[in-house]
Amino acid sequence: MIIGKKSGIVLLLFTFILALSVCFADAIDPRLVRPTTGSRVIRPSGTVSSTTKLTKVEFEIPKLTNGGAQIKAEDITVTEGAAITNMSWTNVTGKAFMTANETYRNNDKYSVRIYFWALNGFELDENIEVLVNGDKVTATPLSDGSGKYLFDKEFEVKENATITQPATTQTISKVEIKIPTPTAGNTQVVEKDVTISKGAKVSGFSWIDNSSNTFMLDDEKYEEGKKYTLRFFFNSDEGYTFEEGLKATLNGEEIKLDVVKSPNQYKFEKEFEIKKEAATVTEKPKVSEEPKISEAPKTTAAPKVTEKPEEVYYTITFETNGGNKIASQKVKENELAKMPEVPKKEGYIFEAWYWNKALTKEFDFTEPVDDDYDLYAKWVEEKKQEVQKVVWSKVSNWAIDEVTKANDAGLIPKIFDKEDLTKDITRKEFAHLAVILYEKLAGIEVKIASIPKNPFTDTDDVQVLWAYEYGITNGTSDTTFEPNSKITREQMATMMTRALLKAKIDVSVDLNKVKKFNDDDKMHSWGKDSIYFMSEAGIIKGMGDNQYGVEGTASREQAILISVRSAEKFSR
């Protein structure tokens, strides 16, 4: 067919405009039919329509090799219509996230977490089947409405021959580590400040504020009088291996090491107390004396009795500003005042004790007393919240009375509405429960418009973010929360205790005076105080044979009972 000159120009313009519109559409919508940059595509059989539903998505991940670089999204082949949005690798053996330049090690296990979604023109079937290298895996939809799914897949590096290791390997029997001494007012010591023996390398490094049991932020400074714990991981470097029974020192002091399953990875924790620097005492110079002429010995006089210095006590009075009367305290000089019982005032919630009538400076009960003090109570008007009740599908007979009591008090979150309360509780569900308890005790009503910043890559659940904002949870790492994992009894005690601490409840416990559980040695340093506080308060009990059950799980109804018992015991 012959096309006229004018018709040809029109056709060219039409073609140009059509191409331009596709380019602009591509620029505006990142989910056009193109997977993550560089990733390859498995094309499904048949013609793809504009609304193709994907019932199966396949991922082909290259083999992990000893010494091999970390596999990225662009190395993975994905079914057309799906795309990886983000991913991360964890060394399961070493229990640590892989750093950007870390390579795979022989005999170690690794887990990859992959987030994916459907591109424009495609949608993921509700019962999507996911295959990774031919193996079926379970994919979980995120609850944020983004349409994203995630899955985890474990791999093990198994090779008979060493690929990248040098012909000879040097054995190390001792590792010396040096860090600058943490001092008040300075920002935290970081990995680049560390000096470590040749043949070893740092693989994980973080500081924990013991008073709040939270990780320190990058620009956070050490505070005088506080205690901080350094959590330190290190590996052997390429061409080196650690001798069995490896010894290590930190700033010249020998430290106890924990083997992190992998024979060439270790960790330790070291506590530092930020003390006030002692003033330097300058000695008075002695006056030169002329040598004395020897004299006849004198009769020895009776020794003088040294008088015991009089003990000094100070008075701490509590002005409740309209609340019930609180008895004053007599405190010995340089000792600590005890936090009194929480005062009560009709229609108000107690916040804290303050130094001054203007209520501008909060009193610190961890500071030694050196004078008489008048302390003043600060109150916040109580906000009456409408009780939100839920309807459950199943509950055990032994729990129904306390669960009903919790429901009447508005302590059961909406996430349990129409749910089976006999099932195990997840980390996300428990975060909802802990946040409600804290808000009830503190008289806080959360405004949905003020959603806090999200540090996590695996959830954007609002109540989880509030739990993080309040300091009730730190997550399982700096960037993950694992919302759908079952919560352990140790994690449960810790999160609930933090909720009480945030609500100004005294959660201190003397570990030297409590009756220890038989599985005390299995408790982590971050969870032990919380476990024994909850046990001493009669809120969480053991599991028989004097076992606490550190790694055990709990049902939803058991968690609700812990919440309602805490509310009854500590309500103001």
C-alpha positions in Angstrom: 0.0 0.0 0.0 1.3 3.4 -0.9 1.2 6.2 1.8 1.0 9.8 0.8 3.6 12.3 2.1 1.2 14.0 4.5 -0.2 10.7 5.8 3.4 9.5 6.4 4.2 12.6 8.5 1.0 12.1 10.6 1.9 8.4 11.1 5.4 9.3 12.2 4.0 11.9 14.7 1.5 9.4 16.0 4.3 6.8 16.5 6.5 9.4 18.3 3.7 10.5 20.7 2.8 6.9 21.5 6.5 6.1 22.3 6.8 9.3 24.4 3.6 8.4 26.4 5.1 4.9 27.2 8.4 6.5 28.4 6.5 9.0 30.7 4.3 6.2 32.0 7.4 4.2 32.8 9.0 7.2 34.6 5.8 7.8 36.7 5.0 4.3 37.8 7.9 2.2 39.0 5.9 -1.0 38.8 5.6 -1.2 35.0 6.5 -4.6 33.5 10.1 -4.6 34.5 11.6 -6.4 37.6 14.3 -5.1 39.9 17.2 -3.7 38.0 19.4 -6.4 36.6 17.3 -9.4 37.6 16.4 -12.0 35.1 12.9 -13.1 34.2 11.2 -16.5 33.9 8.5 -16.0 31.3 5.2 -17.9 31.9 3.8 -19.9 29.0 1.0 -18.3 27.0 0.2 -14.7 26.2 0.3 -12.3 29.1 -2.9 -10.2 29.4 -3.2 -6.7 31.0 -4.6 -8.2 34.2 -2.7 -11.5 34.5 -3.1 -13.2 37.9 0.0 -15.0 39.1 -0.8 -18.2 40.9 2.8 -19.3 41.0 6.1 -17.3 41.3 9.4 -19.0 40.9 12.8 -17.7 42.1 16.1 -19.2 41.0 18.9 -18.2 43.4 22.5 -19.1 42.4 24.5 -21.6 44.5 26.2 -20.1 47.6 29.9 -20.8 47.4 32.7 -20.7 50.0 34.3 -17.2 49.8 31.6 -16.1 47.3 30.2 -12.6 47.3 26.8 -12.0 48.7 24.0 -12.7 46.2 22.0 -9.6 45.3 18.5 -9.1 43.7 20.0 -8.7 40.2 21.6 -12.2 40.5 18.2 -13.8 41.0 15.8 -15.0 38.3 12.1 -14.2 38.9 8.9 -15.1 37.1 7.7 -12.4 34.8 5.2 -10.1 36.4 6.8 -10.3 39.9 9.7 -8.3 41.2 11.9 -8.2 44.3 11.5 -5.0 46.3 14.3 -5.6 48.9 16.1 -8.5 50.5 18.7 -9.3 53.2 21.0 -12.2 54.3 21.5 -13.5 57.8 24.3 -15.9 58.9 22.1 -18.4 60.8 25.2 -20.1 62.3 26.6 -16.8 63.5 23.2 -15.3 64.4 24.1 -12.0 62.7 23.2 -10.0 59.6 25.7 -10.2 56.8 27.5 -7.0 56.2 27.8 -5.5 52.6 31.2 -7.0 51.9 30.9 -10.2 53.9 31.4 -13.5 51.9 29.9 -16.9 52.5 31.8 -19.4 54.6 32.0 -23.1 54.3 29.8 -25.2 56.7 27.8 -22.1 57.7 24.0 -21.8 57.2 22.5 -18.6 55.7 18.9 -17.4 55.5 17.6 -15.0 52.8 14.6 -12.9 53.4 13.0 -11.6 50.2 10.1 -9.1 49.7 8.3 -9.1 46.4 5.2 -7.8 44.7 3.4 -7.8 41.4 4.2 -5.4 38.6 1.6 -3.3 36.8 -0.7 -5.5 34.7 -0.3 -8.4 37.1 -1.7 -9.4 40.5 -0.7 -12.0 43.0 -3.2 -14.7 43.7 -4.4 -14.9 47.3 -3.1 -18.5 47.6 0.1 -17.8 45.7 2.5 -20.7 45.3 6.2 -19.8 45.7 9.1 -22.0 44.6 12.7 -21.3 45.3 15.1 -23.4 43.3 12.2 -25.8 42.9 11.4 -26.0 46.6 8.1 -24.8 47.9 8.2 -22.1 50.5 5.6 -20.2 52.5 5.1 -16.6 51.5 3.4 -14.2 53.9 1.5 -11.1 52.8 2.4 -7.8 54.6 -0.5 -6.2 56.5 0.3 -2.7 55.3 -1.9 -3.0 52.1 1.1 -2.6 49.8 0.5 -6.0 48.2 4.0 -7.2 49.2 4.8 -10.7 50.2 7.8 -12.0 52.1 9.5 -15.4 52.5 12.6 -16.9 54.2 14.7 -19.6 52.7 17.7 -21.3 54.4 20.9 -22.4 52.5 24.0 -24.2 53.7 27.5 -23.8 52.2 28.9 -27.3 51.7 32.1 -27.7 49.7 34.7 -30.4 50.0 37.5 -28.2 48.7 38.4 -24.7 49.8 37.8 -22.3 47.1 39.3 -19.0 48.1 41.3 -19.9 51.2 45.1 -19.7 50.8 47.2 -22.8 50.8 48.3 -22.3 54.4 46.2 -21.2 57.3 47.6 -19.5 60.4 46.2 -20.4 63.8 45.5 -17.8 66.4 45.4 -18.6 70.1 44.8 -15.1 71.5 43.0 -12.0 70.2 43.7 -8.6 71.7 41.0 -5.9 71.4 41.4 -2.3 72.3 38.7 0.5 72.4 38.8 4.0 73.8 37.3 4.3 77.3 33.7 5.5 77.2 33.4 8.9 78.9 30.4 11.0 79.9 29.4 13.6 77.3 31.1 11.8 74.4 29.3 10.0 71.6 29.5 6.2 71.6 32.7 4.4 70.6 32.1 2.9 67.1 33.6 0.1 65.1 36.3 2.3 63.4 37.7 3.2 66.8 38.5 -0.5 67.5 41.9 -2.0 67.3 42.0 -5.8 66.9 44.7 -8.4 66.5 45.9 -9.3 63.0 43.9 -12.3 61.6 40.6 -11.3 63.4 38.0 -8.8 62.2 34.9 -7.2 63.8 31.6 -8.7 62.5 29.1 -7.0 64.8 29.3 -4.0 67.2 26.6 -2.3 69.3 26.0 -0.5 72.6 23.0 -1.0 74.9 21.8 1.5 77.5 21.2 -0.8 80.5 18.7 1.6 82.2 16.3 1.4 79.3 17.6 -1.9 77.7 17.6 -0.1 74.3 20.3 0.2 71.6 22.2 3.6 71.6 21.6 5.8 68.6 24.5 6.9 66.5 24.7 10.4 67.9 23.7 9.5 71.5 26.1 10.4 74.2 27.2 8.5 77.3 25.6 9.8 80.5 27.4 10.0 83.9 26.3 7.4 86.4 24.7 5.1 83.8 25.8 1.6 82.8 26.2 0.5 79.2 26.8 -2.9 77.7 29.1 -3.4 74.7 27.9 -6.4 72.5 30.8 -7.4 70.3 31.1 -10.1 67.5 34.3 -11.0 65.7 35.4 -13.6 63.0 38.7 -15.0 61.9 39.9 -13.2 58.7 40.7 -14.9 55.4 43.8 -17.2 55.8 43.4 -17.5 59.6 41.6 -19.8 62.0 41.0 -19.7 65.8 42.5 -22.3 68.0 40.1 -24.2 70.2 39.9 -22.6 73.6 40.7 -19.1 72.1 41.5 -16.4 74.7 40.8 -12.7 74.2 41.5 -9.5 76.1 39.7 -6.1 76.0 41.9 -3.2 76.9 44.3 -5.7 78.6 41.6 -7.5 80.7 40.7 -11.1 79.9 37.1 -11.5 78.8 34.8 -14.5 78.6 34.0 -15.6 75.0 30.8 -17.3 73.7 31.2 -19.5 70.6 28.5 -18.5 68.1 28.2 -22.1 66.7 30.6 -21.4 63.9 34.1 -22.4 65.1 35.5 -19.1 63.8 33.0 -16.6 65.2 32.9 -15.5 68.8 31.0 -12.9 70.8 31.2 -11.2 74.2 29.4 -8.6 76.3 31.2 -6.2 78.5 29.5 -3.7 80.9 30.9 -0.2 81.4 29.9 2.2 84.1 30.3 5.9 83.2 31.8 7.3 86.5 32.4 10.8 87.5 36.1 11.5 87.2 37.7 11.8 90.7 39.3 15.2 91.4 43.1 15.1 91.5 44.4 15.6 95.1 47.6 17.6 95.2 49.7 16.7 98.2 51.0 19.5 100.4 54.8 19.7 100.1 56.6 18.7 103.3 58.7 21.3 105.1 62.4 20.4 105.3 63.4 19.7 108.8 66.8 19.7 110.5 67.9 16.2 111.6 66.9 15.7 115.3 69.4 14.9 118.0 68.8 11.5 119.4 67.0 11.6 122.7 66.4 9.1 125.4 63.4 7.0 124.8 60.2 8.4 126.2 57.5 6.4 128.0 55.0 5.3 125.4 51.7 7.0 126.0 48.4 5.2 125.8 47.0 5.2 122.3 44.2 7.6 121.6 40.8 6.3 120.7 39.7 7.5 117.3 36.2 8.9 117.5 33.7 7.5 115.0 32.5 10.4 112.8 28.8 11.2 113.3 26.5 9.9 110.6 24.7 12.6 108.6 21.0 12.1 107.5 18.9 14.3 105.3 15.1 14.6 105.1 13.2 14.1 101.8 9.6 15.4 101.9 7.0 14.8 99.3 4.5 17.5 98.3 1.7 15.7 96.4 -0.1 18.9 95.2 -3.6 17.7 96.0 -2.9 13.9 96.1 -2.9 11.6 99.1 -0.2 12.1 101.8 3.2 10.5 101.3 5.5 10.0 104.3 8.9 11.8 104.3 12.1 9.8 104.3 15.4 10.1 106.3 18.2 9.2 104.0 21.9 8.7 105.0 24.3 11.1 103.3 25.5 9.9 99.9 22.9 7.1 99.8 19.8 6.9 97.6 16.3 7.9 98.3 13.7 5.3 97.7 10.9 5.9 95.2 7.8 6.1 97.3 4.4 4.5 96.5 2.7 6.2 93.6 0.3 8.9 94.9 -3.3 9.1 93.9 -5.5 12.0 92.9 -9.0 11.7 91.6 -9.2 12.5 87.9 -5.4 12.7 87.4 -2.5 10.5 86.5 0.8 10.9 88.4 3.7 11.6 86.1 6.9 12.1 88.3 8.5 13.9 91.3 10.2 17.2 90.6 12.9 19.3 92.3 11.0 22.6 92.1 7.5 24.0 92.4 7.6 25.1 88.8 7.9 21.4 87.9 10.6 22.0 85.3 13.3 19.5 86.5 12.5 15.9 87.3 14.2 14.4 90.4 16.6 11.5 89.8 16.3 8.7 92.4 19.6 7.2 91.1 21.6 10.3 92.4 23.1 10.2 95.9 21.4 12.5 98.5 23.6 15.3 99.8 21.0 17.7 101.2 17.4 18.1 102.5 15.0 18.1 99.5 11.3 19.1 99.0 9.9 17.2 96.1 6.8 18.1 94.2 4.3 15.8 92.3 3.4 16.5 88.7 -0.1 15.4 87.5 -1.6 14.9 84.1 -5.4 15.1 83.7 -6.8 11.7 83.1 -8.4 11.2 79.7 -11.5 9.0 79.9 -11.3 6.6 77.0 -14.2 4.7 75.6 -13.8 1.0 76.4 -13.4 -1.0 73.2 -14.5 -4.6 73.6 -13.9 -7.5 71.3 -15.7 -10.8 70.7 -13.5 -13.9 70.5 -14.2 -17.2 68.8 -12.7 -19.5 71.4 -11.3 -19.3 75.0 -10.3 -21.9 77.6 -12.7 -22.4 80.5 -9.9 -21.8 83.1 -9.1 -18.4 81.5 -12.6 -17.1 80.7 -13.1 -15.1 84.0 -9.9 -13.1 83.7 -10.2 -12.6 79.9 -13.7 -11.2 80.5 -12.3 -8.9 83.1 -9.6 -7.7 80.7 -12.2 -7.1 78.0 -14.4 -5.1 80.4 -11.3 -2.9 81.2 -10.5 -2.4 77.5 -7.2 -4.3 77.7 -7.8 -6.6 74.8 -6.7 -5.1 71.4 -8.9 -5.2 68.4 -6.5 -7.5 66.6 -8.0 -10.3 68.7 -11.6 -9.6 67.5 -13.3 -12.9 66.4 -10.0 -14.7 67.0 -9.2 -18.0 68.7 -7.5 -17.0 72.0 -6.1 -20.5 72.7 -3.6 -20.1 69.8 0.0 -19.0 70.4 0.5 -15.2 70.4 2.9 -13.5 67.9 5.3 -10.7 68.5 3.0 -8.2 66.7 0.0 -9.2 68.7 1.9 -9.0 72.0 3.1 -5.5 71.0 -0.6 -4.4 70.6 -1.3 -5.9 74.1 1.7 -4.1 75.8 0.9 -0.8 74.2 -2.7 -0.8 75.4 -1.5 -1.7 79.0 1.0 1.1 79.0 -1.5 3.6 77.7 -4.1 2.6 80.3 -1.6 2.9 83.1 -0.3 6.3 81.8 -3.6 7.7 80.7 -2.4 8.2 77.1 -4.7 8.3 74.1 -2.7 7.7 70.8 -3.6 10.0 67.9 -3.5 8.1 64.6 -2.2 11.3 62.9 1.0 11.1 64.9 2.4 7.8 63.7 6.1 7.5 64.8 9.1 6.9 62.5 9.4 3.3 61.2 12.9 1.7 61.6 11.7 -1.7 60.4 11.7 -3.2 56.9 9.3 -6.0 57.7 6.3 -4.2 59.2 4.6 -0.8 59.4 2.0 -1.9 61.9 1.1 1.3 63.9 1.0 -0.3 67.3 4.3 -2.0 66.7 5.8 1.4 65.9 4.3 2.9 69.0 5.8 0.0 71.0 9.2 0.9 69.6 8.6 4.6 70.1 7.7 4.0 73.8 10.8 1.8 74.3 8.8 -1.3 74.9 10.6 -3.2 72.2 13.9 -2.9 70.3 13.0 -5.4 67.5 15.0 -8.4 66.7 17.7 -6.2 65.0 18.1 -2.6 64.0 15.9 -3.0 61.0 13.6 -6.0 61.7 10.8 -6.8 64.1 9.6 -10.3 62.9 6.0 -9.5 63.5 4.6 -13.0 62.7 7.1 -14.9 64.8 5.9 -16.4 68.0 7.0 -14.5 71.1 9.1 -16.3 73.7 8.3 -16.2 77.4 11.6 -14.3 78.0 10.7 -11.7 75.3 7.2 -11.4 76.8 8.4 -10.7 80.3 10.9 -8.1 79.0 8.3 -6.2 76.8 5.7 -6.2 79.6 8.3 -5.0 82.2 9.4 -2.2 79.9 5.8 -1.1 79.5 5.5 -0.9 83.3 8.8 1.0 83.6 7.7 3.5 81.0 4.5 4.0 83.1 6.8 5.0 86.1 6.4 1.7 87.9 9.3 0.6 90.0 10.5 -2.7 88.4 13.7 -3.1 90.3 14.6 -6.6 91.7 17.5 -7.8 93.7 18.7 -10.9 91.9 20.7 -11.9 95.0 17.6 -12.4 97.0 15.2 -14.2 94.5 14.7 -17.9 94.2 16.4 -18.9 91.0 14.8 -21.0 88.3 16.6 -24.2 87.2 17.0 -22.8 83.7 18.5 -19.5 85.0 21.7 -20.2 82.9 19.6 -20.1 79.7 18.3 -16.5 80.4 19.9 -13.6 78.5 21.4 -10.7 80.3 18.7 -8.4 78.8 15.8 -10.6 80.0 16.8 -11.9 83.4 15.8 -8.9 85.6 12.4 -8.8 83.8 11.7 -12.5 84.3 12.4 -12.4 88.1 10.5 -9.1 88.5 7.4 -10.7 86.9 7.9 -13.9 88.9 8.4 -12.0 92.3 5.3 -9.9 91.5 3.2 -13.1 91.0 2.3 -12.1 87.4 4.2 -14.8 85.4 4.7 -18.2 87.0 7.0 -21.1 86.1 6.2 -24.1 84.1 6.8 -26.9 86.6 10.0 -28.6 87.9 11.1 -25.0 88.8 11.6 -24.2 85.1 10.7 -20.8 83.7 10.7 -22.0 80.1 12.9 -19.2 78.6 12.4 -20.2 75.0 8.8 -21.5 75.5 5.8 -19.7 73.8 2.5 -18.5 75.3 -1.1 -18.5 74.1 -3.1 -15.3 73.5 -5.2 -15.9 76.5 -2.1 -16.4 78.8 -0.7 -13.1 77.5 -4.0 -11.4 78.2 -4.0 -12.7 81.8 -0.5 -11.3 82.3 -1.7 -7.9 81.1 -4.9 -7.8 83.3 -2.9 -8.9 86.4 -0.3 -6.2 85.8 -3.1 -3.6 85.4 -4.7 -4.7 88.7 -1.5 -4.7 90.6 0.0 -1.5 89.4 -3.0 0.7 88.5 -2.8 4.1 90.3 
